Amino acid sequence: MISNHLFPKQYRMIGWMLFVPGIILGIWSLFFDSHPFFDRQVFAVIAEKNLNSYVYFSWKENNILDEIAAVLIIIGGMLAAFSKLPNEDELISQLRLDSLLWATYLNYFILLLSVMFVYEFAFFPIIVFNMFTILIFFLLRFHWVLFRNRLQNDE
Amino acid sequence: MTNNVKLERTRYKLTQSELAEKVGVSRQSINAIEKGRYNPSIVLALKIAKTLQISVESLFQLENSD
């Protein structure tokens, strides 16, 4: 049975158009200082006031480039990953499910190794990447099995 | 699971694309079923059997390993 919880196929291209710039922005924000244009007042439900002290429901100034990148990656990635394909049928649904399982296994295996072998502030980038890696692994794996399936079935 | 989909399809003089269109799946799905790479759902198996005018049990057989 084909899943009814997929986005319409028109959203797939929108997803890629958000996801790829999001990834580029995210990588950019890792290696370069952000432009002051992105320093904005934001509403924080929880924010750090100083070490071990928090403020709740307040306005703060924050550079939002990384937040913009994260939103683009998450929304774009979800649309790209979970929109129907033009030739959607039960075989594609099965390949999608298998790929999602594989991506989940891989994501948590890497996270488990990181938990055991990466410590203190060096773990922070792991947490950041882990927000997105399950989507990225899924997209890579799903499109690889689609490509391999197309090769095998065009013989 | 083994199947005679290819045999019955050619006997019925249908191409993979034609059978795929009749049962509402892609040609690649029919190809994957015929090559034993994919086991169809009950609904799809029944649709294929109905299209080829043959019983499901004649079309799909369990193997010892199933």
Backbone of each chain as ProteinMPNN parsed JSONL, in Angstrom:
{"seq_chain_A": "MISNHLFPKQYRMIGWMLFVPGIILGIWSLFFDSHPFFDRQVFAVIAEKNLNSYVYFSWKENNILDEIAAVLIIIGGMLAAFSKLPNEDELISQLRLDSLLWATYLNYFILLLSVMFVYEFAFFPIIVFNMFTILIFFLLRFHWVLFRNRLQNDE", "coords_chain_A": {"N_chain_A": [[0.851, -1.207, 0.0], [0.547, 2.203, -0.837], [1.993, 4.945, 0.889], [-0.074, 7.38, 2.464], [0.909, 9.605, 3.57], [2.72, 11.197, 2.323], [4.125, 14.138, 0.796], [2.606, 16.063, -1.886], [3.737, 15.508, -5.301], [4.616, 17.834, -6.492], [5.966, 19.297, -4.596], [8.493, 18.349, -4.374], [10.573, 19.445, -5.966], [10.549, 22.023, -4.968], [11.444, 21.467, -2.437], [14.14, 20.619, -2.917], [15.111, 23.014, -3.876], [15.147, 24.565, -1.624], [16.666, 23.062, 0.132], [19.323, 22.647, -0.902], [20.503, 25.342, -1.105], [20.312, 25.823, 1.646], [22.13, 23.973, 2.736], [24.5, 24.949, 1.624], [24.571, 27.514, 2.758], [24.751, 26.76, 5.434], [27.237, 25.431, 5.56], [28.824, 27.586, 4.849], [28.395, 29.278, 7.064], [29.755, 27.894, 8.973], [32.448, 28.25, 8.439], [33.0, 30.897, 7.891], [32.816, 34.285, 9.088], [29.717, 35.741, 9.984], [27.754, 38.103, 8.158], [26.999, 41.401, 9.344], [24.421, 42.117, 8.618], [22.775, 40.021, 9.247], [22.415, 40.183, 11.948], [19.958, 40.276, 14.216], [16.977, 41.219, 16.054], [15.511, 38.777, 17.979], [12.818, 36.652, 19.098], [13.042, 34.874, 21.977], [12.165, 31.866, 23.435], [13.532, 30.414, 25.323], [16.673, 31.463, 26.432], [20.209, 31.883, 26.808], [21.444, 33.63, 29.534], [23.756, 34.2, 31.087], [26.546, 32.054, 31.991], [25.092, 29.008, 32.902], [22.72, 30.291, 33.479], [19.496, 31.36, 32.656], [17.173, 33.116, 30.503], [13.686, 33.694, 29.972], [11.178, 33.862, 27.469], [11.909, 36.311, 26.018], [13.3, 39.168, 24.236], [16.106, 39.139, 22.138], [19.324, 40.014, 20.776], [20.639, 38.431, 17.963], [22.703, 36.583, 15.719], [21.299, 35.461, 12.846], [21.915, 33.803, 10.712], [22.723, 31.105, 10.836], [20.404, 29.98, 11.868], [18.625, 30.474, 9.778], [19.793, 28.883, 7.807], [19.433, 26.342, 8.992], [16.634, 26.099, 9.098], [16.022, 26.125, 6.362], [17.348, 23.775, 5.551], [16.008, 21.797, 7.049], [13.215, 22.077, 6.379], [13.37, 22.067, 3.558], [14.746, 19.642, 3.162], [12.916, 17.774, 4.238], [10.75, 18.084, 2.467], [11.98, 17.367, 0.032], [12.694, 14.752, 0.593], [10.333, 13.405, 1.307], [8.303, 13.73, -0.56], [6.038, 12.649, -3.057], [7.157, 10.598, -5.766], [7.244, 11.012, -9.376], [6.656, 8.531, -10.56], [5.418, 7.077, -8.544], [4.84, 4.145, -6.728], [4.106, 0.931, -5.21], [6.541, -0.374, -5.08], [8.418, 1.725, -5.043], [7.64, 2.851, -2.623], [8.42, 0.819, -0.886], [11.193, 0.823, -1.279], [11.698, 3.369, -0.293], [11.012, 3.094, 2.407], [12.882, 1.136, 3.225], [15.232, 2.593, 2.818], [14.905, 4.638, 4.675], [15.042, 3.239, 7.046], [17.655, 2.243, 6.908], [19.076, 4.683, 6.926], [18.43, 5.626, 9.46], [19.572, 3.68, 11.104], [22.306, 4.032, 10.42], [22.709, 6.716, 11.143], [22.325, 6.69, 13.962], [24.242, 4.867, 14.711], [26.628, 6.218, 14.107], [26.251, 8.371, 15.819], [26.288, 7.079, 18.269], [28.946, 6.125, 18.376], [30.164, 8.609, 18.454], [29.249, 9.631, 20.889], [30.6, 7.957, 22.617], [33.29, 8.422, 22.088], [33.905, 11.127, 21.7], [34.416, 14.12, 23.372], [33.514, 16.757, 25.712], [33.566, 20.166, 24.655], [34.081, 19.594, 22.05], [32.098, 17.919, 21.237], [30.019, 19.461, 20.477], [29.795, 20.255, 17.638], [29.046, 17.752, 16.677], [26.468, 17.392, 17.706], [25.189, 19.425, 16.328], [25.503, 18.63, 13.596], [24.141, 16.224, 13.734], [21.521, 16.942, 13.783], [20.783, 17.039, 11.179], [21.799, 14.9, 9.744], [20.357, 12.484, 9.467], [18.385, 13.023, 7.595], [20.019, 13.69, 5.426], [21.506, 11.32, 5.026], [19.372, 9.627, 4.394], [18.391, 10.787, 1.987], [20.608, 10.442, 0.307], [20.898, 7.63, 0.314], [18.342, 6.746, -0.594], [18.144, 7.815, -3.19], [20.298, 6.554, -4.32], [19.503, 3.817, -4.263], [17.276, 4.014, -5.901], [18.479, 4.704, -8.33], [20.1, 2.427, -8.752], [18.12, 0.501, -8.896], [16.809, 1.341, -11.187], [18.799, 0.872, -13.084], [19.095, -1.927, -12.888], [16.56, -2.789, -13.628], [16.257, -1.921, -16.161], [17.607, -3.622, -17.684]], "CA_chain_A": [[0.0, 0.0, 0.0], [1.33, 3.428, -0.917], [1.727, 5.803, 2.037], [-0.85, 8.593, 2.221], [1.479, 10.691, 4.348], [3.739, 11.869, 1.53], [3.727, 15.414, 0.197], [2.375, 15.962, -3.333], [5.01, 15.465, -6.035], [5.038, 19.191, -6.856], [6.781, 19.865, -3.533], [9.841, 17.771, -4.371], [11.521, 20.407, -6.526], [10.618, 23.12, -3.979], [12.31, 20.97, -1.372], [15.546, 20.696, -3.327], [15.477, 24.438, -4.023], [15.401, 25.079, -0.275], [17.662, 22.227, 0.818], [20.689, 22.882, -1.388], [20.996, 26.614, -0.541], [20.454, 25.678, 3.098], [23.388, 23.273, 2.987], [25.58, 25.888, 1.271], [24.586, 28.537, 3.823], [25.212, 26.124, 6.676], [28.691, 25.24, 5.458], [29.39, 28.946, 4.88], [28.348, 29.823, 8.421], [30.741, 27.175, 9.787], [33.828, 28.621, 8.161], [33.187, 32.337, 7.72], [32.024, 35.149, 9.968], [28.463, 36.151, 9.358], [27.598, 39.529, 7.877], [26.138, 42.072, 10.342], [23.035, 42.177, 8.131], [22.004, 38.946, 9.87], [22.22, 40.447, 13.385], [18.558, 40.698, 14.329], [16.261, 40.972, 17.298], [14.698, 37.568, 17.871], [12.07, 36.313, 20.31], [13.556, 33.608, 22.502], [11.416, 31.227, 24.524], [14.613, 30.204, 26.308], [17.972, 31.927, 25.952], [21.213, 31.908, 27.872], [21.769, 34.987, 30.008], [25.19, 33.949, 31.253], [26.788, 30.624, 32.223], [24.149, 28.336, 33.805], [21.602, 31.152, 33.824], [18.673, 31.485, 31.46], [16.013, 34.013, 30.505], [12.554, 33.069, 29.286], [10.236, 34.726, 26.738], [12.509, 37.647, 25.94], [13.889, 39.563, 22.965], [17.569, 39.153, 22.169], [19.983, 40.177, 19.469], [21.311, 37.176, 17.603], [22.978, 36.425, 14.292], [20.332, 34.419, 12.486], [22.302, 33.092, 9.485], [22.689, 29.66, 11.066], [18.997, 29.574, 11.999], [18.046, 30.455, 8.422], [20.312, 27.672, 7.152], [18.806, 25.163, 9.601], [15.23, 26.037, 8.663], [16.02, 25.729, 4.946], [17.756, 22.372, 5.455], [14.97, 20.919, 7.604], [11.996, 22.109, 5.563], [13.722, 21.6, 2.207], [15.077, 18.226, 3.222], [11.68, 17.002, 4.441], [9.982, 18.101, 1.22], [12.7, 16.591, -0.98], [12.743, 13.335, 0.977], [9.043, 12.757, 1.538], [7.32, 14.029, -1.586], [5.824, 11.533, -3.989], [7.866, 10.643, -7.029], [6.297, 10.956, -10.511], [6.266, 7.144, -10.816], [5.221, 6.494, -7.221], [4.043, 2.938, -6.597], [4.458, 0.239, -3.971], [7.979, -0.67, -5.09], [9.085, 2.95, -4.593], [7.344, 2.963, -1.182], [9.265, -0.157, -0.184], [12.567, 1.347, -1.337], [11.753, 4.521, 0.601], [11.002, 2.586, 3.785], [14.181, 0.503, 3.463], [16.243, 3.642, 2.888], [14.71, 5.366, 5.932], [15.556, 2.355, 8.105], [19.11, 2.245, 6.757], [19.57, 5.992, 7.34], [18.27, 5.712, 10.913], [20.618, 2.827, 11.681], [23.615, 4.663, 10.21], [22.755, 7.949, 11.928], [22.487, 6.41, 15.389], [25.527, 4.188, 14.889], [27.644, 7.268, 14.147], [26.025, 9.142, 17.049], [26.741, 6.232, 19.387], [30.413, 6.2, 18.388], [30.534, 9.97, 18.863], [28.989, 9.738, 22.335], [31.607, 7.18, 23.353], [34.67, 8.806, 21.814], [34.088, 12.581, 21.555], [34.054, 14.685, 24.671], [33.489, 18.19, 26.032], [32.982, 21.047, 23.64], [34.251, 18.98, 20.722], [30.865, 17.218, 20.911], [28.998, 20.403, 19.991], [29.524, 20.093, 16.2], [28.344, 16.473, 16.474], [25.05, 17.66, 17.964], [24.69, 20.265, 15.231], [25.38, 17.807, 12.382], [23.164, 15.166, 13.959], [20.168, 17.436, 13.479], [20.489, 16.964, 9.742], [22.4, 13.765, 9.044], [19.417, 11.434, 9.124], [17.779, 13.441, 6.319], [21.037, 13.624, 4.368], [21.763, 9.897, 4.76], [18.201, 9.082, 3.71], [18.35, 11.272, 0.601], [21.678, 9.792, -0.452], [20.603, 6.209, 0.176], [17.128, 6.552, -1.39], [18.42, 8.075, -4.606], [21.212, 5.499, -4.792], [18.756, 2.586, -4.555], [16.446, 4.297, -7.076], [19.369, 4.633, -9.49], [20.48, 1.031, -8.938], [16.903, -0.184, -9.314], [16.562, 1.717, -12.587], [19.807, 0.159, -13.888], [18.79, -3.357, -12.879], [15.289, -3.081, -14.264], [16.313, -1.552, -17.562], [18.414, -4.624, -18.399]], "C_chain_A": [[0.884, 1.254, 0.0], [0.959, 4.314, 0.273], [0.922, 7.027, 1.627], [-0.244, 9.791, 2.923], [2.585, 11.411, 3.6], [3.198, 13.196, 1.014], [3.43, 15.211, -1.286], [3.687, 16.118, -4.107], [5.517, 16.848, -6.434], [5.989, 19.791, -5.824], [8.226, 19.391, -3.574], [10.875, 18.772, -4.877], [11.673, 21.609, -5.582], [11.566, 22.711, -2.849], [13.777, 21.079, -1.719], [16.008, 22.145, -3.442], [15.695, 25.118, -2.68], [16.592, 24.357, 0.366], [19.083, 22.571, 0.39], [21.227, 24.244, -0.93], [21.182, 26.567, 0.972], [21.759, 25.026, 3.475], [24.569, 24.216, 2.717], [25.715, 26.961, 2.346], [25.147, 27.974, 5.122], [26.717, 25.935, 6.684], [29.404, 26.593, 5.525], [29.471, 29.46, 6.313], [29.337, 29.125, 9.353], [32.13, 27.79, 9.658], [34.064, 30.13, 8.069], [32.346, 33.102, 8.729], [30.798, 35.64, 9.224], [28.406, 37.661, 9.203], [26.685, 40.163, 8.923], [24.681, 42.23, 9.91], [22.168, 41.15, 8.852], [21.886, 39.095, 11.394], [20.837, 41.036, 13.569], [18.051, 40.48, 15.735], [15.368, 39.752, 17.094], [13.982, 37.311, 19.182], [12.499, 34.928, 20.767], [12.648, 33.082, 23.602], [12.382, 30.94, 25.673], [15.899, 30.711, 25.678], [18.932, 31.974, 27.135], [21.51, 33.348, 28.234], [23.258, 35.058, 30.26], [25.33, 32.491, 31.679], [25.831, 30.074, 33.275], [22.997, 29.218, 34.252], [20.819, 31.445, 32.554], [17.614, 32.563, 31.637], [14.935, 33.369, 29.653], [11.668, 34.145, 28.67], [10.752, 36.168, 26.669], [13.047, 37.912, 24.534], [15.395, 39.672, 23.123], [18.095, 39.478, 20.792], [20.796, 38.918, 19.191], [21.597, 37.177, 16.109], [22.198, 35.217, 13.785], [20.71, 33.641, 11.226], [22.223, 31.581, 9.685], [21.254, 29.155, 11.264], [18.311, 29.498, 10.644], [18.492, 29.187, 7.694], [19.61, 26.425, 7.684], [17.356, 25.007, 9.139], [15.151, 25.58, 7.206], [16.358, 24.245, 4.79], [16.624, 21.463, 5.92], [13.738, 20.896, 6.711], [12.283, 21.585, 4.157], [14.01, 20.112, 2.168], [13.84, 17.347, 3.379], [10.859, 16.95, 3.159], [10.656, 17.25, 0.144], [12.627, 15.095, -0.676], [11.375, 12.67, 0.926], [7.93, 13.266, 0.627], [7.215, 12.837, -2.518], [6.705, 11.725, -5.222], [6.851, 10.582, -8.172], [5.783, 9.541, -10.766], [6.026, 6.395, -9.508], [4.338, 5.258, -7.293], [4.565, 2.163, -5.394], [5.928, -0.157, -3.923], [8.77, 0.525, -4.572], [8.863, 3.137, -3.087], [8.227, 2.02, -0.371], [10.711, 0.315, -0.16], [12.728, 2.524, -0.387], [11.82, 4.053, 2.059], [12.348, 1.95, 4.142], [15.274, 1.548, 3.634], [16.137, 4.406, 4.203], [15.253, 4.549, 7.106], [17.081, 2.361, 8.095], [19.696, 3.545, 7.279], [19.497, 6.144, 8.86], [19.34, 4.893, 11.617], [21.98, 3.519, 11.602], [23.768, 5.899, 11.089], [23.03, 7.658, 13.404], [23.743, 5.621, 15.693], [26.648, 5.223, 15.016], [27.498, 8.087, 15.433], [26.531, 8.377, 18.276], [28.265, 6.263, 19.513], [30.87, 7.571, 18.884], [30.347, 10.157, 20.365], [30.108, 9.064, 23.128], [33.009, 7.74, 23.196], [34.912, 10.304, 21.648], [33.584, 13.251, 22.811], [34.166, 16.197, 24.713], [33.01, 18.996, 24.822], [33.164, 20.525, 22.218], [32.997, 18.239, 20.292], [29.825, 18.148, 20.303], [28.747, 20.3, 18.484], [28.788, 18.792, 15.888], [26.849, 16.688, 16.653], [24.442, 18.443, 16.805], [24.485, 19.402, 13.983], [24.289, 16.76, 12.526], [21.739, 15.629, 13.728], [19.781, 17.135, 12.04], [20.916, 15.65, 9.083], [21.404, 12.677, 8.686], [18.717, 11.753, 7.794], [18.78, 13.274, 5.18], [21.325, 12.17, 4.009], [20.606, 9.282, 3.988], [18.188, 9.501, 2.249], [19.408, 10.583, -0.251], [21.319, 8.334, -0.735], [19.405, 5.967, -0.75], [17.423, 6.756, -2.866], [19.42, 7.083, -5.174], [20.428, 4.23, -5.138], [17.814, 2.796, -5.735], [17.279, 4.161, -8.353], [19.746, 3.198, -9.796], [19.289, 0.217, -9.415], [16.602, 0.098, -10.781], [17.535, 0.981, -13.502], [19.449, -1.313, -14.004], [17.553, -3.659, -13.698], [15.202, -2.584, -15.693], [17.138, -2.547, -18.367], [17.544, -5.445, -19.333]], "O_chain_A": [[1.852, 1.34, 0.756], [-0.212, 4.431, 0.631], [1.184, 7.639, 0.591], [-0.811, 10.882, 2.884], [3.328, 12.178, 4.212], [1.995, 13.365, 0.818], [3.953, 14.274, -1.889], [4.623, 16.768, -3.641], [6.709, 17.022, -6.688], [6.745, 20.706, -6.149], [9.088, 19.953, -2.898], [11.938, 18.925, -4.274], [12.769, 22.146, -5.414], [12.376, 23.508, -2.376], [14.575, 21.571, -0.92], [17.159, 22.463, -3.142], [16.366, 26.149, -2.612], [17.413, 24.969, 1.05], [19.954, 22.764, 1.238], [22.338, 24.291, -0.401], [22.093, 27.193, 1.514], [22.428, 25.457, 4.414], [25.52, 24.267, 3.497], [26.818, 27.28, 2.789], [25.921, 28.633, 5.816], [27.391, 26.234, 7.67], [30.445, 26.731, 6.167], [30.491, 30.012, 6.726], [29.719, 29.672, 10.388], [32.891, 27.848, 10.624], [35.204, 30.587, 8.159], [31.297, 32.63, 9.168], [30.829, 35.913, 8.024], [28.947, 38.401, 10.024], [25.709, 39.546, 9.348], [23.806, 42.452, 10.746], [20.973, 41.37, 9.05], [21.317, 38.227, 12.056], [20.567, 42.156, 13.135], [18.595, 39.686, 16.504], [14.571, 39.7, 16.157], [14.463, 37.694, 20.248], [12.343, 33.941, 20.047], [12.392, 33.774, 24.587], [12.079, 31.194, 26.839], [16.181, 30.419, 24.516], [18.525, 32.088, 28.291], [21.79, 34.18, 27.371], [23.944, 35.906, 29.69], [24.337, 31.766, 31.725], [25.755, 30.589, 34.39], [22.362, 28.948, 35.272], [21.398, 31.74, 31.508], [17.208, 32.884, 32.754], [15.223, 32.602, 28.734], [11.438, 35.198, 29.265], [10.132, 37.1, 27.18], [13.224, 36.985, 23.743], [15.896, 40.221, 24.104], [17.43, 39.258, 19.779], [21.527, 38.414, 20.044], [20.815, 37.715, 15.323], [22.411, 34.092, 14.238], [19.885, 32.882, 10.717], [21.724, 30.859, 8.823], [20.929, 28.033, 10.873], [17.522, 28.59, 10.381], [17.69, 28.508, 7.053], [19.233, 25.548, 6.908], [16.915, 23.902, 8.826], [14.314, 24.747, 6.857], [15.734, 23.542, 3.997], [16.312, 20.471, 5.261], [13.267, 19.826, 6.325], [11.534, 20.763, 3.628], [13.575, 19.407, 1.258], [13.726, 16.304, 2.736], [10.33, 15.898, 2.8], [9.988, 16.503, -0.571], [12.511, 14.274, -1.586], [11.264, 11.505, 0.546], [6.756, 13.238, 0.996], [8.185, 12.111, -2.735], [6.963, 12.846, -5.66], [5.718, 10.149, -7.965], [4.625, 9.356, -11.141], [6.385, 5.225, -9.379], [3.236, 5.298, -7.84], [5.383, 2.682, -4.635], [6.503, -0.265, -2.84], [9.683, 0.366, -3.762], [9.777, 3.531, -2.364], [8.718, 2.381, 0.699], [11.381, 0.216, 0.869], [13.769, 2.669, 0.254], [12.611, 4.575, 2.845], [12.889, 2.189, 5.221], [16.143, 1.407, 4.494], [17.153, 4.782, 4.786], [15.846, 5.095, 8.037], [17.717, 2.469, 9.143], [20.697, 3.53, 7.995], [20.394, 6.722, 9.474], [19.94, 5.339, 12.594], [22.713, 3.584, 12.589], [24.814, 6.111, 11.703], [23.874, 8.309, 14.02], [24.264, 5.691, 16.806], [27.5, 5.131, 15.899], [28.492, 8.451, 16.061], [27.119, 8.953, 19.192], [28.806, 6.407, 20.61], [31.838, 7.68, 19.636], [31.183, 10.766, 21.031], [30.51, 9.551, 24.185], [33.844, 7.557, 24.082], [36.062, 10.706, 21.467], [32.471, 12.991, 23.266], [34.816, 16.823, 23.876], [32.149, 18.546, 24.065], [32.478, 20.965, 21.295], [32.833, 17.952, 19.106], [28.863, 17.691, 19.686], [27.587, 20.26, 18.074], [27.999, 18.734, 14.945], [26.05, 16.219, 15.842], [23.329, 18.16, 16.361], [23.414, 19.438, 13.377], [23.592, 16.442, 11.562], [20.846, 14.813, 13.502], [18.601, 16.992, 11.721], [20.45, 15.322, 7.992], [21.593, 11.998, 7.677], [18.489, 10.863, 6.974], [18.437, 12.781, 4.105], [21.382, 11.819, 2.831], [20.814, 8.515, 3.048], [17.996, 8.666, 1.365], [19.143, 10.189, -1.386], [21.42, 7.864, -1.868], [19.452, 5.077, -1.599], [16.999, 5.957, -3.701], [19.401, 6.796, -6.371], [20.658, 3.63, -6.188], [17.571, 1.861, -6.498], [16.83, 3.57, -9.335], [19.721, 2.781, -10.954], [19.442, -0.668, -10.257], [16.191, -0.794, -11.523], [17.148, 0.517, -14.574], [19.496, -1.883, -15.094], [17.499, -4.675, -14.39], [14.194, -2.796, -16.367], [17.353, -2.364, -19.565], [18.044, -6.337, -20.019]]}, "seq_chain_B": "MTNNVKLERTRYKLTQSELAEKVGVSRQSINAIEKGRYNPSIVLALKIAKTLQISVESLFQLENSD", "coords_chain_B": {"N_chain_B": [[9.801, -16.455, -2.881], [8.443, -17.636, -5.932], [7.487, -16.86, -9.338], [5.234, -16.831, -12.186], [4.89, -14.671, -13.797], [6.055, -13.433, -16.029], [5.86, -15.413, -17.991], [3.071, -15.813, -18.173], [2.291, -13.26, -18.849], [3.445, -12.867, -21.382], [2.118, -14.869, -22.697], [-0.382, -13.81, -22.67], [0.063, -11.825, -24.371], [1.02, -9.243, -23.698], [3.0, -6.341, -23.154], [5.564, -5.377, -20.761], [5.152, -2.728, -20.047], [2.495, -2.352, -20.795], [1.12, -4.13, -19.123], [1.874, -3.014, -16.694], [0.622, -0.541, -16.802], [-2.045, -1.326, -16.809], [-2.367, -2.398, -14.259], [-1.628, -0.355, -12.65], [0.982, 0.359, -11.813], [4.561, 1.061, -12.072], [6.6, 0.31, -14.989], [9.034, -0.63, -14.184], [8.46, -1.806, -11.753], [6.986, -4.09, -12.51], [8.984, -5.393, -13.946], [10.815, -5.838, -11.856], [9.306, -7.589, -10.281], [9.026, -9.79, -12.025], [11.66, -10.6, -12.233], [12.102, -11.508, -9.747], [13.008, -9.83, -7.797], [11.401, -8.362, -6.246], [8.624, -8.799, -4.149], [5.238, -8.616, -4.731], [2.516, -6.724, -3.186], [-0.481, -8.059, -1.668], [-2.726, -6.928, -2.841], [-1.714, -5.946, -5.288], [-0.808, -8.343, -6.409], [-3.233, -9.668, -6.737], [-4.444, -7.955, -8.551], [-2.766, -8.25, -10.784], [-3.147, -10.952, -11.335], [-5.871, -10.947, -11.913], [-5.888, -9.337, -14.197], [-4.409, -10.909, -15.973], [-6.068, -12.996, -16.118], [-5.986, -15.355, -14.522], [-5.479, -17.572, -11.735], [-4.3, -16.419, -8.512], [-2.704, -18.23, -7.13], [-1.731, -19.797, -9.164], [-0.057, -18.072, -10.334], [1.813, -17.103, -8.469], [4.127, -18.708, -6.331], [5.001, -20.258, -3.256], [8.282, -20.662, -1.926], [10.512, -23.181, -0.5], [12.071, -21.89, 1.364], [10.522, -19.821, 2.256]], "CA_chain_B": [[8.606, -16.704, -3.686], [8.676, -17.641, -7.392], [6.281, -16.466, -10.064], [5.158, -17.064, -13.638], [4.302, -13.45, -14.357], [6.582, -13.193, -17.377], [5.295, -16.435, -18.878], [1.646, -15.535, -18.378], [2.174, -11.962, -19.528], [3.74, -13.067, -22.816], [1.032, -15.696, -23.222], [-1.515, -12.89, -22.844], [0.526, -10.875, -25.39], [1.154, -7.9, -23.134], [4.35, -5.908, -22.793], [5.663, -4.988, -19.35], [4.536, -1.401, -19.902], [1.041, -2.481, -20.889], [0.655, -4.748, -17.88], [2.082, -2.034, -15.617], [-0.428, 0.484, -16.915], [-3.337, -1.933, -16.451], [-2.467, -2.648, -12.816], [-1.379, 0.9, -11.93], [2.344, 0.497, -11.269], [5.551, 1.408, -13.092], [7.165, -0.823, -15.712], [10.145, -1.14, -13.369], [7.899, -2.688, -10.721], [6.678, -5.358, -13.173], [10.287, -6.001, -14.223], [11.374, -6.308, -10.585], [8.514, -8.769, -9.881], [9.357, -10.903, -12.918], [13.028, -11.059, -11.953], [12.161, -12.024, -8.388], [13.674, -8.872, -6.913], [10.386, -7.707, -5.416], [7.372, -9.534, -3.967], [4.164, -7.616, -4.705], [1.518, -6.806, -2.128], [-1.633, -8.914, -2.005], [-3.592, -6.176, -3.763], [-1.081, -5.931, -6.608], [-0.815, -9.721, -6.915], [-4.605, -9.957, -7.189], [-4.686, -7.153, -9.765], [-2.028, -8.877, -11.894], [-3.837, -12.21, -11.637], [-7.156, -10.621, -12.563], [-5.587, -8.825, -15.551], [-3.945, -12.02, -16.805], [-7.149, -13.984, -16.092], [-5.429, -16.576, -13.967], [-5.553, -17.499, -10.273], [-3.081, -15.928, -7.848], [-1.88, -19.391, -6.768], [-1.041, -20.262, -10.374], [0.903, -17.041, -10.724], [2.852, -16.953, -7.431], [4.3, -19.933, -5.534], [5.944, -20.171, -2.14], [9.47, -21.526, -1.955], [10.77, -23.856, 0.786], [12.703, -20.945, 2.296], [9.536, -18.807, 2.706]], "C_chain_B": [[8.982, -16.699, -5.168], [7.381, -17.24, -8.087], [6.407, -16.764, -11.542], [4.643, -15.837, -14.366], [4.762, -13.238, -15.796], [5.957, -14.148, -18.382], [3.842, -16.107, -19.217], [1.435, -14.216, -19.117], [2.412, -12.122, -21.032], [2.667, -13.936, -23.459], [-0.189, -14.827, -23.52], [-1.188, -11.781, -23.836], [0.509, -9.421, -24.885], [2.628, -7.587, -22.924], [4.361, -5.573, -21.294], [4.96, -3.653, -19.11], [3.02, -1.496, -19.904], [0.47, -3.091, -19.617], [0.772, -3.759, -16.723], [0.972, -0.99, -15.616], [-1.782, -0.079, -16.455], [-3.479, -2.105, -14.947], [-2.068, -1.432, -11.98], [-0.037, 1.002, -11.245], [3.283, 0.867, -12.409], [6.046, 0.136, -13.789], [8.294, -1.46, -14.908], [9.647, -2.069, -12.272], [7.587, -4.058, -11.318], [7.982, -6.102, -13.46], [10.884, -6.598, -12.955], [10.636, -7.556, -10.094], [8.916, -9.972, -10.718], [10.739, -11.457, -12.626], [13.187, -11.548, -10.518], [12.834, -11.09, -7.403], [12.686, -8.217, -5.956], [9.151, -8.597, -5.363], [6.233, -8.537, -3.852], [3.281, -7.786, -3.477], [0.373, -7.71, -2.6], [-2.505, -8.22, -3.045], [-3.005, -6.205, -5.167], [-1.075, -7.323, -7.221], [-2.194, -10.08, -7.454], [-4.924, -9.203, -8.476], [-4.013, -7.793, -10.974], [-2.739, -10.148, -12.304], [-5.145, -11.947, -12.364], [-6.918, -10.144, -13.996], [-5.187, -9.962, -16.477], [-4.932, -13.184, -16.811], [-6.646, -15.354, -15.658], [-5.496, -16.449, -12.445], [-4.217, -17.036, -9.696], [-2.139, -17.096, -7.547], [-1.145, -19.967, -7.975], [0.076, -19.299, -10.766], [2.085, -16.961, -9.751], [2.904, -18.218, -6.582], [5.319, -19.681, -4.418], [7.128, -21.093, -2.38], [9.659, -22.168, -0.585], [11.323, -22.882, 1.826], [11.71, -19.907, 2.846], [8.833, -19.206, 3.998]], "O_chain_B": [[9.757, -15.85, -5.608], [6.307, -17.28, -7.487], [7.501, -16.927, -12.082], [4.031, -15.948, -15.429], [3.963, -12.904, -16.671], [5.573, -13.749, -19.482], [3.437, -16.119, -20.379], [0.507, -14.082, -19.915], [1.669, -11.576, -21.848], [2.343, -13.758, -24.633], [-0.925, -15.064, -24.478], [-2.016, -10.915, -24.118], [0.042, -8.511, -25.57], [3.411, -8.465, -22.561], [3.313, -5.496, -20.652], [4.267, -3.47, -18.109], [2.34, -0.821, -19.13], [-0.543, -2.624, -19.096], [-0.118, -3.673, -15.877], [0.455, -0.609, -14.565], [-2.56, 0.611, -15.797], [-4.579, -1.976, -14.409], [-2.155, -1.463, -10.753], [0.083, 1.656, -10.209], [2.866, 0.974, -13.562], [5.928, -0.966, -13.254], [8.486, -2.675, -14.946], [10.338, -3.018, -11.902], [7.89, -5.08, -10.703], [8.069, -7.31, -13.24], [11.394, -7.718, -12.967], [11.256, -8.474, -9.556], [9.124, -11.06, -10.18], [10.965, -12.66, -12.757], [14.277, -11.955, -10.115], [13.193, -11.5, -6.299], [13.085, -7.593, -4.973], [8.683, -9.09, -6.39], [6.253, -7.688, -2.961], [3.285, -8.827, -2.82], [0.284, -8.069, -3.775], [-2.962, -8.841, -4.004], [-3.722, -6.463, -6.133], [-1.311, -7.473, -8.42], [-2.313, -10.718, -8.5], [-5.583, -9.729, -9.373], [-4.602, -7.875, -12.052], [-2.918, -10.4, -13.495], [-5.484, -12.646, -13.319], [-7.664, -10.508, -14.905], [-5.584, -9.98, -17.642], [-4.679, -14.222, -17.422], [-6.854, -16.362, -16.332], [-5.563, -15.337, -11.922], [-3.159, -17.227, -10.294], [-0.923, -16.97, -7.691], [-0.072, -20.553, -7.834], [1.031, -19.677, -11.446], [3.227, -16.773, -10.172], [1.871, -18.741, -6.164], [6.332, -19.006, -4.601], [6.988, -22.168, -2.963], [9.033, -21.746, 0.387], [11.074, -23.032, 3.022], [12.027, -19.195, 3.799], [7.986, -18.463, 4.494]]}, "name": "protein", "num_of_chains": 2, "seq": "MISNHLFPKQYRMIGWMLFVPGIILGIWSLFFDSHPFFDRQVFAVIAEKNLNSYVYFSWKENNILDEIAAVLIIIGGMLAAFSKLPNEDELISQLRLDSLLWATYLNYFILLLSVMFVYEFAFFPIIVFNMFTILIFFLLRFHWVLFRNRLQNDEMTNNVKLERTRYKLTQSELAEKVGVSRQSINAIEKGRYNPSIVLALKIAKTLQISVESLFQLENSD"}
